[in-house]
């Protein structure tokens, strides 16, 4: 485990980008690395770089939850089980109108001359780098907003984030 000191959020992002740039391709070392990032106000973050051949994001989230605690040292409760809502065979007029509006907006996208501004759009233009892997910081997105889109479209949160 390596340790890094940072001063603020900008330094934290820069440190995470730097720590995750090096690939885990050397067969003589483990397929994972851990970095402890500390800031000046006494808080810390654990940055885990783990090869995808070991597991996926969901399995890691579950595994990390096993040894994480809240500020009082109590185990963090597991997330509530996913409950799929029942779908009605007769969609409401509001949902139908929303779907028609969405279809019209998507159909008009090819006519747009440039990419529209969105909360998912990165701060730097893609492809502006030197070909090296880089971390692209995205703006924070409200989970309630994402869930609103998910519910309106009848898709999953993953579908919304991947479509953005």
C-alpha positions as a printed NumPy array, in Angstrom:
array([[  0.   ,   0.   ,   0.   ],
       [  1.447,   3.346,  -1.004],
       [  0.523,   6.623,   0.686],
       [ -0.049,  10.038,  -0.91 ],
       [ -0.831,  13.442,   0.662],
       [ -3.16 ,  15.915,  -1.113],
       [ -4.435,  19.405,  -0.276],
       [ -7.889,  19.571,  -1.865],
       [-10.308,  18.037,  -4.354],
       [ -8.295,  19.155,  -7.377],
       [ -5.15 ,  17.541,  -5.946],
       [ -7.175,  14.43 ,  -5.046],
       [ -8.379,  14.024,  -8.645],
       [ -4.879,  14.611,  -9.969],
       [ -3.449,  12.033,  -7.526],
       [ -6.096,   9.435,  -8.421],
       [ -5.454,   9.996, -12.13 ],
       [ -1.713,   9.574, -11.604],
       [ -2.126,   6.487,  -9.401],
       [ -4.373,   4.726, -11.908],
       [ -2.31 ,   5.472, -15.031],
       [  0.109,   2.596, -14.61 ],
       [ -1.273,  -0.653, -16.021],
       [ -1.186,  -3.878, -14.016],
       [  0.528,  -5.828, -16.794],
       [  3.703,  -6.964, -15.017],
       [  3.251, -10.718, -14.363],
       [  5.744, -10.595, -11.474],
       [  3.52 ,  -8.371,  -9.295],
       [ -0.031,  -8.856,  -8.003],
       [ -2.926,  -7.866, -10.266],
       [ -3.964,  -5.17 ,  -7.786],
       [ -2.583,  -2.09 ,  -6.021],
       [ -3.885,  -0.114,  -3.038],
       [ -3.123,   3.545,  -2.38 ],
       [ -3.969,   5.486,   0.768],
       [ -4.684,   9.127,  -0.099],
       [ -4.695,  11.544,   2.843],
       [ -5.637,  15.199,   2.84 ],
       [ -4.746,  18.098,   5.099],
       [ -7.988,  17.95 ,   7.144],
       [ -7.292,  14.415,   8.382],
       [ -9.629,  12.534,   6.036],
       [ -8.456,   9.622,   3.921],
       [ -9.499,   7.702,   0.843],
       [ -8.473,   4.237,  -0.275],
       [ -7.854,   3.994,  -4.016],
       [ -7.96 ,   0.402,  -5.23 ],
       [ -6.604,  -0.48 ,  -8.669],
       [ -7.735,  -4.037,  -9.359],
       [ -7.457,  -5.896, -12.633],
       [-10.825,  -6.736, -14.136],
       [ -9.772, -10.391, -14.455],
       [-10.14 , -10.65 , -10.657],
       [-13.712,  -9.377, -10.587],
       [-16.126,  -6.715, -11.756],
       [-17.228,  -3.484, -10.083],
       [-20.306,  -4.977,  -8.435],
       [-18.398,  -7.878,  -6.89 ],
       [-15.756,  -5.461,  -5.576],
       [-18.404,  -3.158,  -4.111],
       [-19.87 ,  -6.136,  -2.259],
       [-16.448,  -7.301,  -1.062],
       [-15.373,  -3.848,   0.12 ],
       [-18.621,  -3.434,   2.012],
       [-17.607,  -6.406,   4.164],
       [-14.804,  -4.424,   5.784],
       [-16.062,  -0.835,   5.696],
       [-17.548,   0.954,   8.693],
       [-19.23 ,   4.273,   9.374],
       [-17.559,   7.037,  11.406],
       [-18.612,   5.341,  14.672],
       [-17.022,   2.018,  13.673],
       [-20.339,   0.254,  12.992],
       [-20.621,  -1.965,   9.901],
       [-22.192,  -0.182,   6.958],
       [-25.602,  -1.779,   6.356],
       [-25.973,  -3.663,   3.081],
       [-28.005,  -1.979,   0.355],
       [-31.693,  -2.759,   0.242],
       [-32.575,  -5.573,  -2.16 ],
       [-33.686,  -4.419,  -5.581],
       [-37.434,  -4.547,  -6.05 ],
       [-38.67 ,  -4.314,  -9.597],
       [-41.85 ,  -2.323,  -9.781],
       [-44.863,  -3.906, -11.354],
       [-45.558,  -2.725, -14.862],
       [-49.017,  -1.811, -15.964],
       [-50.355,  -2.947, -19.322],
       [-52.103,   0.402, -19.723],
       [-49.528,   3.201, -19.573],
       [-50.809,   6.57 , -18.433],
       [-51.22 ,   9.482, -20.819],
       [-48.417,  11.303, -19.037],
       [-45.981,   8.47 , -19.663],
       [-47.133,   8.137, -23.262],
       [-46.679,  11.884, -23.831],
       [-43.248,  11.712, -22.223],
       [-42.263,   8.811, -24.474],
       [-43.455,  10.614, -27.626],
       [-41.533,  13.748, -26.609],
       [-38.414,  11.693, -25.924],
       [-38.661,   9.893, -29.259],
       [-38.992,  13.232, -31.067],
       [-35.948,  14.613, -29.249],
       [-33.86 ,  11.528, -30.034],
       [-34.988,  11.588, -33.677],
       [-33.785,  15.214, -33.957],
       [-30.297,  14.448, -32.572],
       [-28.665,  13.632, -35.943],
       [-29.67 ,  17.112, -37.151],
       [-27.712,  18.759, -34.341],
       [-24.411,  20.282, -35.47 ],
       [-22.624,  19.768, -32.166],
       [-22.877,  17.861, -28.919],
       [-25.32 ,  19.455, -26.524],
       [-24.246,  20.437, -23.035],
       [-25.209,  17.9  , -20.404],
       [-24.281,  17.108, -16.846],
       [-22.557,  13.954, -18.107],
       [-20.294,  15.745, -20.578],
       [-16.618,  15.766, -19.507],
       [-14.828,  19.043, -18.738],
       [-12.177,  18.317, -21.372],
       [-12.792,  17.371, -24.996],
       [-12.311,  13.671, -25.621],
       [ -9.433,  12.822, -27.9  ],
       [ -7.495,  15.942, -26.905],
       [ -4.842,  13.961, -25.063],
       [ -1.632,  12.373, -26.242],
       [ -3.061,   8.881, -26.595],
       [ -2.274,   7.85 , -23.032],
       [ -4.967,   6.579, -20.709],
       [ -6.42 ,   9.354, -18.59 ],
       [ -9.106,   9.86 , -15.981],
       [-11.898,  12.147, -17.152],
       [-13.639,  13.826, -14.217],
       [-17.38 ,  14.161, -14.69 ],
       [-19.756,  16.517, -12.982],
       [-21.696,  15.102, -10.059],
       [-25.122,  13.83 , -11.03 ],
       [-28.061,  13.598,  -8.676],
       [-29.129,  10.   ,  -8.126],
       [-32.727,  11.245,  -7.887],
       [-32.404,  12.774, -11.366],
       [-30.957,   9.544, -12.785],
       [-33.726,   7.525, -11.113],
       [-36.318,   9.947, -12.53 ],
       [-34.998,   9.323, -16.043],
       [-34.845,   5.584, -15.32 ],
       [-38.455,   5.501, -14.151],
       [-39.716,   7.654, -17.039],
       [-37.966,   5.474, -19.602],
       [-38.627,   2.16 , -17.842],
       [-34.947,   1.182, -17.939],
       [-32.176,   0.542, -15.402],
       [-29.824,   3.095, -13.807],
       [-26.983,   1.472, -15.783],
       [-28.919,   2.033, -19.018],
       [-29.312,   5.738, -18.192],
       [-25.628,   6.206, -17.338],
       [-24.389,   4.257, -20.366],
       [-26.733,   6.151, -22.69 ],
       [-25.422,   9.483, -21.421]])
